[in-house]
């Protein structure tokens, strides 16, 4: 009977997924097709259509309000700050306050809506995973550890919540603003826009390479945390037995080793995030300075107004 259970892969259909440290090869396809794996979230997102629609409207309003600010800056610089234009300047500053109020309201609405979308998806996902667990046979639970299952239900679902909520929202906002900004830059100064668009691949490529390494370290950290959670849960459920056999020190050693592995993984992920932040800041600001340098030369030659450079 024991050999039959061990040889029959169909006896525990979720074993490879729940016990990831024991089957590292099964996890490899997920790294290559991680975006396709997110398709499993689509049925859960379908329950959030009103929230998604509201978040999209708030996102659009916030992006338009942000892109409106440079236009006002251009007009004020070009018209100059003189006593004759005092009334005009006052109206523009009042308009900027109104735009800022719209931006604040839209941003607050977007934050609330996308956060609730993430919470809703994470809740539904935890419920679906738990419901699936209740249908698995005893062979799965003989091989899987309860602590790791709990970790997958809690910490892994929290990671998905962050991705569905804040991360997707920021990506959509930046993507929308990028499209609007490119259109406005080309309209303002096609010459400078060419410099910016040409520099984007040079900036993005290193960030993508760093981002892949960050994702790899983060995945390792999640697996290490699941291992530590499994050991801690099993030990907490069997403390009297551990004390009866004098296994307290051995159990503490195992748990400390698992925590040390988690710390090393998070240390690597944090180091890569720090490098990613430094490289991003250096490349982006170097690109901005270079474009402003070229733009200042254009202003001195009379090919571009100071207000247009400020807007750009």
N, C-alpha and C positions, 0 to 999 in steps of 0.2 A: 504493500500500500504506500509506503514511504517513497519507494523508487518511482512509482507511478505519478505521484504528485510532483516530484522534482523534475521529471522528464516532460510533463505535460505543460506547455507554455500557455495553453488556453485556460488552465485552471485558475490563473490569477492575471486577468487581462490588464490590470493597472499596476502590476508589480514593478515593471521597468520604470514607469514614471515616478512612482512614489518613492522608490528606493534608488535614487539617482547615483549615490556614491558607489553602489554595487554594480552599476551597469553604465560606465562612462561612455561606451561606444554608442549606446542608444541615444545619448544626449547630443551627439555631434550634429545630426541633421538639423536640430533646432537652432544651432548657432548660424548655420548657413541660410536657413529659411525662417529667421525669427519674425520677419514682417508677415509672412504667410500664416504663421502660427497665431497671429492676432485676429485672424478671421473668426476664431471661435468666440470672440467677444461680440460679434455683430448681432446675434439674437438678443443679447442683453442690452445692447445699445438701442435696439428697436423699442424697448420699453421707455426710453428716455426722449422720445421725439419732441415733446413740448419744450423740455429743457434744452435740447440741442438747437431747436429753432430760436429760442430766446437768446442763447449764448452766441449764435451766429449773428443775430441782429446787433447785440451789444458789441461784438467784436468788430463789425463793420463800422459802427458809429465811432468807436474808440480810434480805429485806424484813420478814418477821415478827419477826426478832430486833431489827431497828432500831425497829419500831413498838412493841415490848414495853418499851423503856427508859422512855418517858414515863409509863407506868402505875406503874412503881416509884417514879419521882420524885414523882408525885402522892401516893402513900401515905405516903412519908417526910415530905413537907411537911405534910400534913394531920395526921398523928399527932404531929408535933413531935419535936424532939431533946431528950429529957429522960433522966435516969438510969433512970426506970422502964421506958423503951422501949429500953434499951441492947441487950438480946438481940434484939429485933425488928429494930433498925437493923443489927446485925451480920449477921443472916440475909439482909436485903435487899441489903447490899453484896456478900455472897458470891454471891447470886443474880445481881447485876449482872456480877460477874466471869465467872460461867458463861455468861451471855448474850453477853458480849463475846467469849468464847472461841468460841462457836458462830458468832457473826457473823464473826470472823476466819477461821475454817475455811471457812465458806460463801463468803466474799468471795474468798479465795485460790483455791478450786475454780472459782468462776465466772470469775475472771480467766484461769486456765489454759485452761479449756474454750473460752471465747469467742475467746481468742487463737489456739488451734489450729484453730477453725472458720474464722477469717479466713485463716490460713496455708494451710489445705487448699483453700479456695475460690480464693485467689489462685494457688496452684500449678496447680490444674485449669484455671483460666481462661488462664493463660500457655500451658499445654500445648495447649489447644483453639485459641487464636489462632495459635500457631506452626504447628499442624497445618493450619489453614486457609491460612496463608501459603504453605505448600508446594504447595497445589493451584492457586494463582493463576498466570495466564499471564504471559508476558514483558512484555506491554504495561503491566501494573500496576507492575512493578519499574522500567520505563523512566521512569515519571512519579513514583513514590513514592521517598522518600529513605530509605536504610537507617538513618541516624541517628534519624529520627523514628519509624521502626518499632520500633527498639530502645527508644526512650523510652516508647512506648506499652506495650511488653511489660514494662517495669520500673517506671517511676514511676507510670504510670496504674494498673497492677495493684496497686501498693502503696497507692494511695488507696482502691481498692475493698476491699482487705484491712482498712484502718482502718475503713471504713464498716460492713462486715459484722461485724467483730470488736468493737472497743471502743465505737464510736458506737451501734450497735444495742443492745449490752448495757446501756449507760448509759441509753438511751432507755427500754428495757423496765423496768429497775430503777426509774427515776424515775416511770414511768407506774404501775407496780404500787404503789409507795409513795404516790403521789398519791391513788389510789383508796382505799387503806387509811387514809390520813391524813384524807381528807374524811369517811369514815364515822365515824372516832373523834372528829373535831372536831364533827360534827353531834350525836353522842351526848353529848359533854361539854358543849357550849354552842351550841345552834342559833343564838342571837343573834350571837355572835362569828363563827360559821361563815358566816353571811350576809354579814358584812363582808368576810371573806376571799374568798369565792366572787365577790362583786361586784367586788373589786379585781383579780382574776386577768386579765380582759380588758384592763384598763388597763395591766397589766404586760406581758402577752404580745404585744400588738399592736406596740409599738415594737421588741421583740426580733425579731419576724418580719420587719419591714421592714429592720432592720439585717442580719438573717441572709441575706436575698435579695441584698443588696449584697455581702456577704462571699462568697457563692457565685459571684457574677459575677466578682469580682476573682480568686478562686481558679482559676476556669476559664481566665481570661486568662493567669494565671501558668503553668498547666500547658501551655497552647499555646506560650507563649514559651519554656519550658524545652525542649519538644520541638523548637522551631526551633533553639535553641542546640545541642542534642544532635546534630541532623542536620548542622549546619555543622561541628561538631567532629569527628564520625565521618568525614565525607567528607574533611576536611582531613587527618586522621590516616592515612587510607588512601592519600593521594596526596601525601605530603610530598616525595618526590623530584621529582615533576612540578612541584609548586609552586616548589621551589628552582630547577629548571631554567629556568622562565619568570619568575623573580623576582617571584612573586606572594605572597611571605610577608606583606608589610605589608598588602596588600589583604585577604588572608584574615583576618589578625588584626583588621583594622578591622571586617569583617563579623561575626566572632565576638564582639568587644567590643560591637558594636551590639545583637546578639541578647541578650547577657548584661545590657546596660543595660535592654532592654525587660523582661526577666525580673525585674530588680531593682525597676523601677518598679511592675510588677504586684504583686510580693510586698509592696512598701512600701504600696501601696493596700490590699491585703488585710489586712496587719498593722494599719494605721491603723483600718480598720473593725472588726477584732476588738477592738482596744483600746477603741474607743468603745462597742462592744457590751458589753464587760466592765464598763466604768464605768457605763453606763446600767442594766445588769442589777443591779449591786450597789446603786446608788442607789434604784431602784424597789423592789427586794425588801426592803431594810432599812427604807425609809420605810414600806412596808406593814406590816412586822413591828412597828415602833415605834407606828404608828397603832393596830393591833389591841391591843397591850399597853396602850396608853394607855386605850382603851375598856375593856379587861378590868380594869385597875386600878380604874377608877371603879366597875365592877360589884362588885369585891371590897369596896370601901369602903362600898357600899350594902347589902352582905350578900347580893347576888344570886348570888355565885359564890365558891367557896372558893379560898384561895391555892393549894392543891395542884392544883385543876382548872385555874387559870390557868397554873401551871407546866407541867402536862401539855399544855395547849393550845398 
